[in-house]
Amino acid sequence: MNETKYIWMDGKFIDWDKAKVHVLAHTLHYGLGVFEGIRFYETSKGPAVFRLKDHIKRLFDGAKCSFMKVPYTQDKMNDAVLETIRKNKIKVGYIRPILFYGYGKMGLDPTGASVNAAIAVWPWDSYLGEEAVKVKTSSFIRIHPKSTHASCKICGHYVNSIFASLEAKEKGYNEALLLDHEGYCAEGPGENLFIIKDGKLLTPKLGNILSGITRKSIIEIAGNEGIKVEEAKIKLEDVYDADEAFFTGTAAEVTSIASVDNKKIGKQSPGPITKKLKELYLDIVHGKVKKYEHWLEYL
């Protein structure tokens, strides 16, 4: 990781190497915390954060599901993100806000533990690289939707993601694809899934996947470009038979999928629709498309 100089913690800027928590912090032991991944990009008007307010709203929605009483408003967290970028004097990078239960209580019930907040920023390149990725269907399924709040970015959910990702990489693949409890396609370990068939864009329904902000953006962009979009139950065979497939996510942005389980997807990667959406998305986040400028929070 490329370290920056300061991390915002509980209302103060702390030197990077001094930003620490107690070993008995509740979230460290039990996993109940929420976080966000946000990117900011260089534009002709200076650095701009992509859909900052939407990300912070999701952070607070997750905190509510986690019974957290956050000691800050959403506006304060929005401002703190921008302050942290300015303080570190970087023009492009990744933002990690997190709300977690700190020291003060052991046992499953976090009542009595402090609710702490932190924001870190750092430069970060493409998460899955620039090339189309090779994907392996995971032996692990996505967490059952009746066992958690599936749409929230809860820290403990990502143990499931880590298992799937490590398994895929151990077998020589770039990333995994998790199915849901019914055997339909859910998502990648840290990405939402899209496929294209006969010019139509298909993506799994909400309910047992993360409510991705990049996913939501691509759905809107595609619709505005005249591409028909459908949220549907997608079988693994549908992915194998797709003309194109790609992942979306804050870290992954728009990443083309070359193959799934060694079955080549379509005639080329990226396919024409994936390429178009990726290029348009990157233009949008860099402030080159006025129609979507309201998604950017300039410093």
C-alpha positions as CSV (number, residue, x, y, z in Angstrom):
1,M,0.0,0.0,0.0
2,N,1.2,3.5,-0.8
3,E,1.0,5.2,2.5
4,T,-0.2,8.8,2.7
5,K,0.7,11.0,5.7
6,Y,-2.5,11.5,7.6
7,I,-5.6,9.5,8.6
8,W,-8.8,11.1,10.0
9,M,-9.8,9.3,13.2
10,D,-12.7,10.4,15.4
11,G,-12.5,14.0,14.3
12,K,-8.7,14.5,14.3
13,F,-5.9,14.0,11.9
14,I,-3.4,11.3,13.1
15,D,-0.1,10.4,11.6
16,W,-0.5,7.3,9.4
17,D,1.7,5.1,11.6
18,K,0.0,6.2,14.8
19,A,-3.5,5.5,13.6
20,K,-4.1,2.5,15.9
21,V,-7.0,0.8,17.8
22,H,-7.0,-1.4,20.9
23,V,-6.5,-5.1,20.4
24,L,-9.8,-5.7,22.2
25,A,-11.8,-3.5,19.8
26,H,-15.1,-5.3,19.4
27,T,-15.2,-5.2,15.5
28,L,-11.7,-6.9,15.4
29,H,-13.1,-9.9,17.3
30,Y,-16.7,-10.2,15.9
31,G,-16.7,-8.4,12.5
32,L,-19.6,-6.0,13.0
33,G,-18.5,-2.8,11.4
34,V,-19.3,-1.1,8.1
35,F,-17.0,0.5,5.5
36,E,-17.0,2.1,2.1
37,G,-14.7,2.1,-0.9
38,I,-14.7,5.4,-2.8
39,R,-12.5,6.7,-5.6
40,F,-11.5,10.2,-6.5
41,Y,-10.1,11.2,-9.8
42,E,-8.1,14.0,-11.4
43,T,-10.2,16.3,-13.6
44,S,-9.7,19.6,-15.4
45,K,-11.3,21.3,-12.4
46,G,-9.1,19.5,-9.9
47,P,-9.6,16.3,-7.9
48,A,-13.2,15.1,-7.7
49,V,-14.8,12.3,-5.6
50,F,-17.3,10.0,-7.4
51,R,-20.7,9.9,-5.9
52,L,-19.4,10.8,-2.4
53,K,-22.9,11.5,-0.8
54,D,-24.3,8.2,-2.1
55,H,-21.4,6.2,-0.6
56,I,-21.7,8.0,2.7
57,K,-25.4,7.4,2.8
58,R,-24.8,3.7,2.2
59,L,-22.3,3.8,5.0
60,F,-24.9,5.2,7.4
61,D,-27.6,2.8,6.2
62,G,-25.2,0.0,7.1
63,A,-24.5,1.5,10.5
64,K,-28.2,1.6,11.2
65,C,-28.5,-2.1,10.3
66,S,-25.6,-2.7,12.6
67,F,-27.3,-0.9,15.6
68,M,-24.6,1.8,15.6
69,K,-25.2,5.2,16.9
70,V,-22.8,7.2,14.8
71,P,-21.4,10.3,16.6
72,Y,-21.2,12.2,13.3
73,T,-23.7,13.4,10.7
74,Q,-23.5,12.4,7.1
75,D,-22.5,16.0,6.2
76,K,-19.7,15.9,8.7
77,M,-18.4,12.6,7.2
78,N,-18.7,14.1,3.7
79,D,-16.6,17.1,4.8
80,A,-14.1,14.9,6.6
81,V,-13.5,12.9,3.4
82,L,-12.7,16.0,1.4
83,E,-10.6,17.4,4.3
84,T,-8.6,14.2,4.3
85,I,-7.8,14.3,0.6
86,R,-6.8,18.0,0.9
87,K,-4.6,17.3,4.0
88,N,-2.7,14.5,2.1
89,K,-2.3,16.6,-1.1
90,I,-3.0,13.9,-3.6
91,K,-5.0,14.3,-6.8
92,V,-6.2,10.7,-7.5
93,G,-6.7,7.7,-5.3
94,Y,-8.9,5.5,-3.1
95,I,-10.9,6.5,0.0
96,R,-11.7,4.1,2.9
97,P,-14.2,5.4,5.5
98,I,-15.0,2.9,8.3
99,L,-17.3,2.8,11.3
100,F,-16.5,0.2,13.9
101,Y,-17.2,-0.8,17.4
102,G,-14.1,-0.1,19.5
103,Y,-12.8,-0.9,23.0
104,G,-15.2,-1.2,25.9
105,K,-17.1,-4.5,25.7
106,M,-16.4,-8.1,25.1
107,G,-19.1,-10.7,24.2
108,L,-21.4,-10.6,21.2
109,D,-23.5,-7.7,22.4
110,P,-21.6,-4.5,21.4
111,T,-23.7,-2.3,23.8
112,G,-21.2,-0.3,25.7
113,A,-18.4,-0.3,23.2
114,S,-17.5,3.0,21.6
115,V,-18.5,3.7,18.0
116,N,-15.3,4.9,16.2
117,A,-14.8,6.4,12.8
118,A,-11.8,6.7,10.5
119,I,-11.0,7.8,6.9
120,A,-7.9,6.9,5.0
121,V,-6.9,7.9,1.5
122,W,-4.1,6.5,-0.7
123,P,-3.1,6.2,-4.4
124,W,-4.4,3.0,-5.9
125,D,-4.2,1.7,-9.4
126,S,-6.7,-0.6,-11.1
127,Y,-7.8,-3.4,-8.7
128,L,-8.0,-6.2,-11.2
129,G,-5.6,-4.8,-13.8
130,E,-6.3,-3.5,-17.3
131,E,-6.7,-6.8,-19.1
132,A,-9.9,-9.0,-19.2
133,V,-9.9,-11.4,-16.3
134,K,-10.2,-15.2,-16.0
135,V,-12.9,-16.2,-13.5
136,K,-13.6,-19.4,-11.6
137,T,-17.0,-20.3,-10.1
138,S,-16.4,-20.6,-6.4
139,S,-17.2,-23.6,-4.2
140,F,-18.3,-21.0,-1.6
141,I,-21.8,-19.5,-2.0
142,R,-22.7,-15.9,-1.3
143,I,-24.0,-15.4,2.3
144,H,-27.7,-16.3,2.6
145,P,-29.8,-13.1,2.5
146,K,-31.9,-14.2,5.5
147,S,-28.7,-14.5,7.6
148,T,-27.6,-10.9,7.2
149,H,-28.2,-7.5,5.6
150,A,-26.8,-8.5,2.2
151,S,-26.9,-5.1,0.6
152,C,-24.7,-3.5,3.3
153,K,-20.8,-3.4,3.3
154,I,-20.5,-5.1,6.6
155,C,-16.9,-6.0,7.6
156,G,-17.6,-9.6,8.5
157,H,-19.2,-10.3,5.0
158,Y,-15.8,-10.1,3.5
159,V,-14.6,-13.3,5.1
160,N,-16.9,-15.0,2.6
161,S,-15.3,-12.9,-0.2
162,I,-11.7,-13.6,0.9
163,F,-12.3,-17.4,0.9
164,A,-13.7,-17.2,-2.6
165,S,-10.9,-15.0,-3.9
166,L,-8.1,-17.0,-2.4
167,E,-9.5,-20.2,-3.7
168,A,-9.7,-18.8,-7.2
169,K,-6.2,-17.3,-7.2
170,E,-4.8,-20.5,-5.8
171,K,-6.1,-22.3,-8.9
172,G,-4.6,-19.8,-11.3
173,Y,-7.6,-17.5,-11.9
174,N,-7.8,-13.7,-11.5
175,E,-11.1,-13.7,-9.6
176,A,-14.1,-15.7,-8.4
177,L,-17.8,-15.8,-9.1
178,L,-20.1,-16.7,-6.2
179,L,-23.5,-18.3,-6.7
180,D,-26.4,-17.7,-4.3
181,H,-28.2,-20.3,-2.2
182,E,-30.5,-21.1,-5.1
183,G,-27.6,-21.7,-7.5
184,Y,-28.0,-18.5,-9.5
185,C,-25.1,-16.1,-10.1
186,A,-24.7,-13.6,-7.4
187,E,-21.5,-11.5,-7.7
188,G,-17.7,-11.5,-7.5
189,P,-15.9,-11.3,-4.1
190,G,-15.8,-7.5,-4.4
191,E,-17.7,-6.8,-7.6
192,N,-21.1,-6.8,-9.2
193,L,-21.7,-8.9,-12.3
194,F,-23.1,-7.9,-15.7
195,I,-23.6,-10.0,-18.8
196,I,-24.7,-9.0,-22.3
197,K,-26.8,-11.2,-24.6
198,D,-28.3,-10.1,-27.9
199,G,-27.6,-6.5,-27.1
200,K,-29.4,-6.6,-23.7
201,L,-27.6,-5.9,-20.4
202,L,-28.4,-8.3,-17.6
203,T,-27.4,-8.2,-13.9
204,P,-28.5,-10.1,-10.8
205,K,-31.4,-8.7,-8.8
206,L,-30.9,-7.0,-5.5
207,G,-31.6,-9.0,-2.4
208,N,-28.6,-11.2,-1.9
209,I,-25.9,-9.0,-3.5
210,L,-24.2,-5.8,-2.5
211,S,-26.2,-2.7,-3.7
212,G,-23.3,-1.5,-5.7
213,I,-23.0,2.2,-6.5
214,T,-20.9,1.6,-9.6
215,R,-23.6,-1.1,-10.6
216,K,-26.3,1.5,-10.2
217,S,-24.3,4.0,-12.2
218,I,-23.7,1.6,-15.1
219,I,-27.5,0.7,-15.2
220,E,-28.3,4.4,-15.5
221,I,-25.6,5.1,-18.1
222,A,-26.6,2.1,-20.2
223,G,-30.3,3.1,-20.1
224,N,-29.3,6.6,-21.3
225,E,-27.4,5.1,-24.1
226,G,-30.4,3.1,-25.4
227,I,-29.2,-0.2,-24.1
228,K,-32.0,-2.3,-22.6
229,V,-31.2,-3.3,-19.0
230,E,-32.8,-6.1,-17.0
231,E,-32.3,-7.2,-13.4
232,A,-32.8,-10.9,-13.5
233,K,-32.0,-14.3,-12.1
234,I,-28.9,-15.4,-14.1
235,K,-27.9,-19.0,-14.4
236,L,-24.3,-20.0,-14.7
237,E,-25.1,-21.4,-18.2
238,D,-26.3,-17.9,-19.1
239,V,-22.9,-16.5,-18.3
240,Y,-21.2,-19.2,-20.4
241,D,-23.4,-18.4,-23.3
242,A,-23.1,-14.6,-23.0
243,D,-21.8,-12.4,-25.7
244,E,-19.9,-10.3,-23.2
245,A,-19.5,-10.2,-19.4
246,F,-17.9,-7.7,-17.0
247,F,-17.5,-6.8,-13.3
248,T,-18.2,-3.4,-11.8
249,G,-17.1,-1.9,-8.5
250,T,-15.4,1.1,-7.0
251,A,-12.1,-0.7,-7.0
252,A,-12.7,-2.8,-10.2
253,E,-14.4,0.1,-12.1
254,V,-15.5,-1.7,-15.3
255,T,-13.5,-4.9,-15.8
256,S,-14.1,-7.2,-18.7
257,I,-14.4,-11.0,-18.1
258,A,-12.5,-13.1,-20.6
259,S,-13.6,-16.5,-19.4
260,V,-15.5,-18.3,-16.7
261,D,-14.5,-21.8,-15.7
262,N,-12.2,-21.8,-18.8
263,K,-15.1,-21.2,-21.1
264,K,-14.4,-18.2,-23.3
265,I,-17.0,-15.4,-23.1
266,G,-18.0,-14.1,-26.6
267,K,-15.7,-13.4,-29.5
268,Q,-13.5,-10.8,-27.9
269,S,-12.7,-9.2,-24.6
270,P,-13.8,-6.6,-24.0
271,G,-16.7,-6.8,-26.3
272,P,-18.1,-3.6,-28.0
273,I,-20.8,-2.8,-25.4
274,T,-18.4,-3.4,-22.5
275,K,-15.8,-1.3,-24.2
276,K,-18.3,1.5,-24.8
277,L,-19.6,1.5,-21.2
278,K,-16.1,1.3,-19.7
279,E,-14.8,4.3,-21.8
280,L,-17.9,6.3,-21.0
281,Y,-17.6,5.5,-17.3
282,L,-14.0,6.6,-17.2
283,D,-14.9,9.8,-19.1
284,I,-17.6,10.5,-16.5
285,V,-15.4,10.0,-13.4
286,H,-12.8,12.3,-15.0
287,G,-15.3,15.1,-15.4
288,K,-15.5,14.9,-19.2
289,V,-19.3,14.4,-19.5
290,K,-21.3,17.3,-18.3
291,K,-24.5,15.4,-18.1
292,Y,-23.1,13.3,-15.2
293,E,-21.2,16.1,-13.5
294,H,-23.6,16.1,-10.6
295,W,-22.1,12.7,-9.6
296,L,-18.8,14.5,-8.8
297,E,-17.8,16.3,-5.6
298,Y,-15.0,18.7,-6.5
299,L,-12.5,19.6,-3.9
